[in-house]
């Protein structure tokens, strides 16, 4: 009878355990915490991403498509309209209005607590951390290290002027590289992961497919042997843009194939675009006036795919409202930190395993002279000069009919007021 009671007690303890606790295998050995790979594609919108309805010309991306098939594709993920504030929002879990990083080139304060530092402060310093690729949060190559990131290698400020001849920096030491940027960054990432003896969090910030438009090495893409003179590229930049995307996908596949089967099976992969597509390569239903740098959907509604060890919803689509700040709490959850909301970040970790409705009621983003905020149905854009735009995204997903200036329904009037109220609370 005593043994039976102990068995019931054991079952009760198991039923009450938190899903964020480190699991224990049948042999009583602690399972290694998951590795995390955050991949950021620079200037890649939904119109340049497979399996999204926007755009008609799509790159060949077998690696990304495999992640989509084994994971979740998020349809309503919001970024900032340009890269620097997107990266700051992930790093801190805060809106730009709270970090003063709202525009390209705005520096992050090293007094901010980075996601990497937060994770290791709330675990037993469990994770090796790195940012490889584009920093673009200050002009100092040592700032990532100052902010608690173990290793930085890549591009400090902005992008590159030439993918085949560029300034490379490794933990503050500068040099010149003649290796194709995407390949070089992947080489470094492979070497860094191979050196790790504990779970790792790799922030892989590819510069591709950001300008300058170019023809990637032939073996990395399917666009063919195109002319490489500037006039040809300017006349039709899309295949060159696609070659950079395909090269990135090829190199990401090389990185993943380098992992052992055990390591690969214990890795969560998050792939995002940092903002919308550049105007010169924008595709219908977007235009050069509604993509990167703007508050329109083509500028802020970007791809996100999550796949790997913590994801059980294979091949599913998710329409929950999620924003870049939410990666802070979610990635912390993946590492075992029990936090559902912090700063301006709300974890979507539960959605990796179930289609829960316990998500955001709105998402928010901003530019220097205005902001955008949306709920499930309506989106409001409000500018410092007093201009406003209101759209019913259910009926008008590509923002063709501004409701401002028309007779608003009672519902639209009420929803607009609610959105303004939420925005005021954020911005004050």
N, C-alpha and C positions, 0 to 999 in steps of 0.2 A: 504493500500500500504506500509505503514511504517513497519507493522508487517511482510509482505512478504519479504521486503528487509532484515530485521533482520534475518529471517529464512534462506535466501540465504547466508548471511554472516556467520551464524552458520555452515552451510554445508561446506562452503569454509574452515573454520578453522579446521573442522574435517578432511578434505581431505589433509590438509597440515601438520597434526601432525606427529611427528616422531614415528616409530614403537617401539622405545625404551623408549618412555615416559610411565609413569605409567598410565595404563588404568583407566577409570572411568566407573562405572556401570550405569545402567539406572536411578538409584536413586540419582546420583550425589555423591556417596560415593567412596572414593579412594579404589581401589582393592589392597589387600595385595600383596606385592612383592613376587615373587616365592621363595620357599625354594630350596636349591641346595644340592644334595647328590652326592659327587664324590667318587666312590668306586674304589680302586686300588687293584687288585689281584697280589700277588707277585710271579713272575716266571710262568705266565700262558700265553702260546703262542696260536696261532691259531689252532695248531694241538691238543690242549686239550680243545677246545671250540666248543660247538654245532653249527651246521649250517655253519661251515667253511669246505671247501673241504679237507683241510690238515688234515692228521691223520685219522685212522679208528676206534680207541678206543676212545669213547667219554663219558664224565661224564653225569650223569642225573642231569640237571640243569633247573627245571621247572620255577624258579624265573627269571633267565636270559632269558630263551626262551620267557617268557611272556613280558619282556622288549623289546626283539627283535620284537615280534609280534605287539607291540604298538608303536614302535619307529623306529629308523634308525640304521642299522648295517653298519659300515664304513670298507671298504675292504683295503684301502691304508693308514692306520694310522701308522705313524712311531714314535717309542720311541728311547731311548738310549739302547745300548746292555746290560747295567747293571742298577741296581735300583737307586743308589744315584743320578747320573746326570739326570735321568728321573724325579725324584722328584724335583730336583733343577730347572729344566727347566719349570716345571709347576708352581712352587712357584714364580719364577721371570719373566717368559716370555722370558728368555735369553738362548742362547746357552752356553754350558760349556766353550767354549773359551772365553766368556765374564764374566763368574763368577768364573773361575778356578775350577769348579766342573765337572770333566771329568771321574773320576774313582770311584770305590767303596770306601767309607770312606772319600772322599774329603770333608772338612767342608765348609758349606755355610757361607759367611760373614754376620753378623747380620746388616751390613750397607746396605745390599740389601733391596729393598722395596718388601715385600711379597704381594702376590695376595690379601690376606685378608686385609692387611693394605691399599692397593691401593683402594679396593672397599669402605671401610669405609671413606677414605679420600675424595672420589669423590661422596659419597652420604652423607646423614645426619647421618652418623654412624648408618646406617639402619640395619646392619646385626650382629647377634651373630655368632661367628666363633669358630670352634674347629678342631683340628686334633686328631683323635682317632686311635691308632694303631702304625704303624711303622713310626718313624721319619727318622732316618738314614741319617741325614744331618749334624750332629755334635755329640759330646759326652756330650753336656750339655742339661739337661732336661728343663732348663729355656729359652733356645734359642727361641722356638716357641712363648713363651710369650713376650720375648724381641722384636720379629718381628711382634707383633701386633695381635697375635692369642689369643683369649680370654681364651681358655681352651685346655690343652694337657693331654692326658692319654694314656699310652701304652708302647711301646718299644723304648728306646732312640737310642741305637746304634746297628745296625744290626738286627738279628733275635733272635730266642730263641733256646736254646740247647735241650729243652724238652717242648713240647706243654702242658704238664700237670704239669710242675714245672718250673716256669720262673720268671724273674725279671720284676716287674710292677712298673711304675712310673706315678704319677699324679701331674702335676704342680710342679715338683721338689721333691716330696716326694716319696721315694722308699719303696717297700715292695715286699714280695714274694706272688705269686699266684699259687694255685693248681687247679684252674678252667681252663678247656680246653681253650686255647688262643682265638680261634675264638668266642666261647661262651661268654667269659669274655668281649671282646671288644664290642660285640653286646649288652650285658647287659648295659655297660657304655653308649653306643650311645643312647639306648632307654631312659635311665634315663636323659641324658643331653638334648635330644630333648624335653622330657616331661617338663623340667624346663624352657624352653624358652618362652618368652612373645613377641618376635618379629621375623621377618623372620630369618632363620638360613642357614648357609653354613657349612655343615659337610663334612670334608675330612676324609673318612673312609678307612684307609690304613690297610687292613687285612694283616697279616703275611703269611697266607695260599695262595697258597700251597707250599711255600718255604720249603726246607729241614730244619730239618731232616724228611725224609719220615717216616710215622707213620700211624697207623690205628686210624682214628677219632672215636669218640663215636658212637656206633652202631646205635642209633636212628637218627643220622644225615646223614646217607648215605646208598647206596644200594649195596655196594661191598661185603657184607657178613661178616661172622665171621672168618676173616683171622688170621693165626698165627702172633704173634707180636715179635718173636725173630729176632735179627738182621740179621741172616743168611737168613731167609725166605724173609725178606724185601729186602735185597741186591740181592737175586736171581731173584726177579721179582717185582721191585718197582712200576710199573705202577698202579696196583689196589690201592695201598696205597696212591699214588699221587692223584688218582681219588677220593679216600675217603675224602681227605682234601678239594678238590674242591667242592664236593657235600655238605660237611658240611658247607662250606662257603656260598653256595647257599641257603641251608636250613636256616641258621642264617640270611642271608640278607632278605629272605622271612619273617622271624619272625619280623625283624625290620620294614619292610614295612607294615606288617599287624597290627603293634602296632599304626601306624598313624591313625588318624581319617580320614573318607572319605574326608572331606574338606581339611585337611592338605595334604593327599596323592594326591588329585587332583591338588594341588597348588605346587607340587614339581617336579623339573627337576632332573632326575637321569642320571649320566654319569658313565659308567662302562668301565674300561680299564685294560689291562695287562701292567705291568711296563717294561717288556722285554720278550724275548722269553723263551721257555721251557728249563729246564736244560737238559744237554746232556744225562744223564742216562735214561730219560723218553721221549726222542725225538722220534717222529714218522715220517714215510715216508710222504712227500718227503724230509723231513729234516734228518740230521744225527747229531751225537754229535759234529761234527765239523762245523755245520752251524746254531747253535741255540744260546742260551744265551751266552753273552760274545763275540760274533762275529758281524761283520758288514753285514753278509748275511741276507737274508729276514727272515729266521727263528729266527734271533736274534733281529730284529728291527721292523718287520711288525707284529704288535700285534692287538688283538681285541679291538674295541671301539664300544659301543652301547650307544645311547642317547635316552631317552624316557621321557615323562612327559608333563607338562603344556605348554611349549613353542614349542613342537614338534607336527607337523600336518601330517608328512609323515609316517603314520603307516605301519609297515611291509616292508619298502623299504630298498634297498641296495644303498650305495653311494660309488663311486670309486674316489672321489676327493682326491687330495694329501693334507694330513693334518699331522701335527707333534705335539708333546707334548707341545711345547712352545705356540701353538695356543689356548690351554685351558685358558691361562691367559686372553686374550682379549675377548674370547667367554663367559667365566663365568662372566667377568665384564659386558658385554652386557646384560646377563640374569638379573643382578641386577639393570639394568637401566643406567649404565654408557655408554655414547656415545663415543665409541672408536672402530675404525676398525683395526688399526695397532698400535702397541707400542712395543718398543724393537725389539725382533725377533719373535713377536707374531702377527698373522693375524687371525682375527675373522672368524669363520665359522658359526656364528649365522644365517646369511641368509639361509644357507643350511638346517636349521632345519624345514623350511617351504616351500622351493622350491628347485628344482634341478638346482641351478644356476651354471653357468660356471665361475663365478667371484671368482675363488679360486687361490691357489698357482700354480706357474709354476714349482716349484721344492720343495723338502724337503731335509733336511740335518740332519746328525747325526755324532757322532765322538767317538773315543776311544783314549787312551793315545798316541798311535803311528800311528794314521791315521784317515781317515774320509770316509764317504760315502755320495753321493749326487745323486738324481735322478730327472728326469722329467717324463712326461707321458709315455715315451718309454724306455729311456736308464738310466742305473745306473752305476756310476763310484765309485770304491773304490780305494783309493790312500793311500799308507803307507809311513812313514818317511824314510824307507830304499830304496825307489824308486819303489817298486813293485806296479803294477796297475792291476785292473780287470775291465772289461767293459762288461756289459750284456744288451741285448735287452730283457727287461722284458715282452714285449708283446708276443714275440715269444718263450722266454725262461724264464718263471716266476720263476723257481727254480734254476736258475743260474748254469746250467750244462755246458755251452759253453762260456768260457772266450774269448772275441773277441780280446783281446790284444795278439799280436803274429800272428794274421791273417791279411790278407789284408783288411783294413777297407773300407767300402763304403764311398762315399762322404758324405752321410748323417751322418753316424756314426762318421766320422772324425770331422764334423762340430759340432755335438751334444756333443762330448767329449770336444772340445775346449770351448763350451759354459758352460758346467758343471764345468770345471776347473776355468773359469773366475768367475763364481758365487761363487765357494768355496774360491777363493783368496779374493774376496770382503768380505766374511764372516770372514775369519781368519786373516785378516790384519786390 
